[in-house]
Amino acid sequence: MRRVTPDLMSLNTATVKQQWNLEQCIEGCARHGVGGIAPWRDVLHEMGVSKAAKHIRDADLQVSGLCRGGWFTAEGALTPAVIDDNKRAVDEAVELGSACLVMVVGGLADGSKDIDGARAIVEEGLAKTLDYARSVNMPIAIEPLHPMYAADRACVNTLRQTLDICDKLGEGIGAAVDVYHVWWDPEIQEQIKRAGKERLYAFHVCDWLLETKDMLTDRGMMGDGVIDIPALRKGVETQGFDGLVEVEIFSATNWWKRDPDEVMQVLIERGATAC
């Protein structure tokens, strides 16, 4: 299994979202020798898509993914506005030269308890977005989220569910495997094999802290929690995944309060020792 050197890592901008804007993230990756970046759309829009794309190219960085499309249930039904926003996200990913557009698909509509209905909306939204994404050769990566997010963020919660959707929709759609969301799943290695190289589009790392204090903003640095990250990485790389290892850490009380250059140094160290 390959050693995770800085050039094989990607910085998801959420990891330093409180300290750096996108331009600073790009400069920080270049300064620390990190090979790639994964911007969120909010910081991308702040900088401007064309300007960001140029800066990323000038820094010789890969884009491991654009975060995020999806949220198909945001308006309670699949509205033209939601579809249009996802098409814009596809176009932005293309302009950046991103490896994929990551989809956080959305949870229950406001006031709803119909999770099957939400999943039907999501599948329809993915199909319509995929039709457009295929026309511009942009891979769509569904990111299954931990079940604790099923109500408010993503009603697709396992890699099995993700691949069932992919089976229905065909080419051009696969999975973003985030260890934070899938580590607990007793089927995960089996489903990674099912995905195969052709449907493994992204691999995200952080850690699950034993005493997690916030469902969204208390993720750990790799090696500080309970996830067997090397086993999951071995699983995807055995199938042929050779993309960047993307670090995505939401940490309101710890890593978002630290000097961002320190954060970069630690994630590089942990890439080598805990991934």
C-alpha positions in Angstrom: 0.0 0.0 0.0 1.4 3.4 -1.0 2.7 5.8 1.7 0.6 8.9 2.1 3.1 11.6 1.3 2.0 15.3 1.1 1.7 15.2 -2.7 -0.9 12.4 -2.4 -3.0 14.5 0.0 -5.7 17.0 -0.6 -7.0 19.8 1.7 -10.7 20.1 1.9 -11.2 23.7 2.7 -13.6 22.9 5.5 -10.5 21.8 7.5 -9.4 25.4 7.9 -12.6 27.2 7.2 -12.3 29.6 10.1 -8.7 30.6 9.4 -8.2 30.8 5.7 -10.1 31.9 2.6 -9.8 30.0 -0.6 -6.8 32.0 -1.9 -5.0 31.4 1.4 -5.9 27.6 1.2 -4.4 27.4 -2.3 -1.2 29.2 -1.1 -1.0 27.0 2.0 -1.3 23.8 0.0 1.5 25.0 -2.3 3.7 26.1 0.6 3.4 22.7 2.4 3.7 20.6 -0.7 0.1 19.2 -0.5 -0.9 17.9 -3.9 -4.5 18.9 -4.1 -7.5 20.9 -2.8 -11.2 20.4 -2.5 -13.1 23.7 -2.2 -16.5 24.3 -0.9 -18.8 26.3 -3.2 -19.3 29.1 -0.7 -15.6 30.0 -0.6 -15.3 29.4 -4.3 -18.0 32.0 -5.0 -16.3 34.4 -2.6 -13.1 34.2 -4.7 -14.8 33.8 -8.1 -14.8 30.6 -10.0 -12.5 31.7 -12.9 -10.0 33.4 -10.6 -9.9 30.3 -8.3 -9.4 28.0 -11.2 -6.5 30.0 -12.5 -4.9 30.2 -9.0 -5.3 26.5 -8.5 -3.7 25.8 -11.9 -0.9 28.2 -11.3 -0.2 26.4 -8.0 -0.1 23.1 -9.8 -2.8 21.6 -7.6 -5.2 18.9 -8.4 -8.9 19.3 -7.4 -10.0 16.1 -5.7 -13.6 17.2 -5.6 -16.0 20.2 -5.4 -18.2 20.3 -2.4 -21.1 20.2 -3.0 -24.1 19.6 -5.1 -27.3 17.9 -3.9 -29.8 19.2 -1.3 -32.5 17.9 -3.7 -35.1 18.0 -0.9 -34.4 21.6 0.2 -37.7 23.0 -1.1 -39.8 19.9 -0.3 -39.9 18.8 -3.9 -37.6 18.8 -6.8 -37.9 22.4 -8.0 -36.3 24.0 -11.1 -34.2 26.2 -8.8 -32.7 23.1 -7.2 -31.9 21.5 -10.5 -30.5 24.7 -11.9 -28.2 25.1 -8.9 -26.9 21.6 -9.4 -26.2 22.3 -13.0 -24.2 25.4 -12.0 -22.3 23.2 -9.6 -21.5 20.8 -12.4 -20.2 23.8 -14.5 -18.1 25.0 -11.7 -16.6 21.6 -11.2 -15.7 21.5 -14.9 -14.1 24.9 -14.8 -12.0 23.8 -11.9 -11.0 20.6 -13.5 -12.3 18.7 -10.5 -12.1 14.9 -10.3 -15.8 14.9 -9.3 -18.7 16.8 -8.0 -19.5 15.6 -4.5 -23.2 15.2 -3.7 -24.7 15.7 -0.2 -28.2 14.7 -1.3 -30.4 16.3 1.4 -32.6 14.9 4.2 -36.3 15.1 5.0 -38.2 18.1 3.7 -39.3 20.5 6.4 -42.2 19.0 8.4 -41.9 15.6 6.7 -41.4 12.1 8.2 -41.4 10.4 4.8 -37.8 9.2 4.3 -38.8 6.9 1.4 -40.3 9.9 -0.3 -37.2 11.9 0.3 -35.1 9.2 -1.2 -37.3 9.1 -4.3 -36.8 12.9 -4.7 -33.1 12.4 -4.3 -32.9 9.7 -6.9 -34.9 11.8 -9.4 -32.7 14.8 -8.8 -29.5 12.8 -9.2 -30.9 11.4 -12.5 -31.6 14.8 -13.9 -28.3 16.2 -12.8 -26.4 13.2 -14.2 -28.0 13.7 -17.6 -26.4 17.2 -17.7 -23.1 16.1 -16.0 -22.6 13.3 -18.6 -22.9 16.0 -21.4 -19.8 17.8 -20.0 -18.0 14.7 -18.7 -18.2 15.5 -15.0 -18.4 12.5 -12.6 -21.0 12.7 -9.9 -20.0 11.3 -6.5 -22.7 10.5 -4.0 -21.4 10.9 -0.4 -23.3 8.6 1.9 -23.5 10.3 5.3 -23.7 8.7 8.8 -27.3 7.8 9.7 -27.3 10.6 12.4 -27.6 13.0 9.4 -30.5 11.2 7.7 -33.1 13.7 8.8 -31.4 17.0 8.0 -28.5 16.4 5.6 -28.5 13.1 3.7 -31.1 10.3 3.5 -28.5 8.2 1.7 -26.6 6.7 4.5 -24.6 3.6 3.4 -22.4 2.7 0.5 -24.9 -0.1 -0.3 -27.7 2.5 -0.8 -25.3 4.6 -2.9 -24.4 1.8 -5.2 -28.0 0.7 -5.5 -28.7 4.2 -6.9 -25.6 4.0 -9.1 -26.8 0.6 -10.5 -30.1 2.2 -11.5 -28.6 5.4 -13.0 -25.7 3.9 -14.9 -22.4 5.4 -16.0 -20.9 8.6 -14.7 -22.1 8.3 -11.1 -20.2 6.7 -8.1 -19.3 7.3 -4.5 -17.2 9.6 -2.3 -16.2 7.3 0.6 -15.7 9.4 3.8 -14.4 7.3 6.6 -16.3 9.4 9.2 -19.6 8.3 7.7 -18.9 4.7 6.8 -16.4 3.3 9.4 -19.2 1.7 11.5 -20.9 -0.2 8.6 -20.3 -4.0 8.9 -20.8 -4.2 5.1 -18.3 -1.5 4.2 -15.5 -3.7 2.8 -17.9 -5.8 0.9 -19.5 -2.7 -0.6 -16.1 -1.2 -1.5 -15.4 -4.3 -3.5 -18.8 -4.0 -5.1 -18.0 -0.4 -6.1 -14.7 -1.3 -7.8 -12.3 1.2 -9.2 -14.9 2.5 -11.7 -17.2 3.8 -9.0 -14.8 4.9 -6.3 -14.4 8.6 -7.1 -13.1 10.1 -3.8 -11.7 9.1 -0.4 -12.1 11.4 2.6 -10.4 11.1 6.0 -10.6 12.4 9.5 -11.4 10.5 12.7 -14.3 9.7 15.0 -13.7 10.9 18.5 -14.8 8.6 21.3 -16.4 11.4 23.1 -17.9 13.4 20.2 -19.5 16.5 21.6 -21.2 17.8 18.4 -22.7 15.8 15.6 -21.4 18.2 12.9 -18.4 20.2 14.2 -16.4 17.8 16.4 -14.5 15.6 14.1 -11.0 14.5 15.0 -7.6 14.6 13.3 -6.6 11.2 11.9 -5.1 9.1 14.7 -7.1 10.8 17.5 -10.1 8.6 17.3 -11.4 5.1 16.8 -11.5 4.7 13.0 -9.2 2.1 11.4 -8.3 4.4 8.5 -5.5 2.3 7.0 -7.9 -0.7 6.7 -10.4 1.5 4.8 -7.7 3.0 2.6 -6.4 -0.5 1.8 -9.9 -1.5 0.8 -10.3 1.3 -1.7 -6.8 1.1 -3.0 -7.0 -2.7 -3.4 -9.9 -1.9 -5.8 -7.6 0.4 -7.8 -8.5 3.8 -6.3 -5.4 6.0 -6.9 -6.8 9.5 -6.2 -5.8 11.9 -3.5 -6.5 11.3 0.1 -8.7 14.2 1.0 -8.6 15.5 4.6 -12.0 17.0 5.7 -12.2 18.0 9.4 -15.0 20.0 11.0 -13.6 21.0 14.4 -15.1 24.1 16.0 -13.4 23.7 19.4 -10.0 22.4 18.3 -8.6 22.5 14.8 -10.5 25.6 13.6 -8.9 27.5 16.5 -5.3 26.6 15.7 -2.8 28.3 13.5 -3.6 26.9 10.0 0.1 26.2 9.2 0.2 24.0 12.3 -3.0 22.3 11.1 -1.3 21.6 7.7 1.9 20.3 9.4 -0.1 17.9 11.6 -2.3 16.6 8.8 0.8 15.8 6.8 2.3 14.0 9.7 -0.8 12.0 10.3 -1.2 11.2 6.7 2.1 9.4 7.0 1.5 7.8 10.4 -2.3 7.3 10.8 -3.6 6.8 7.3 
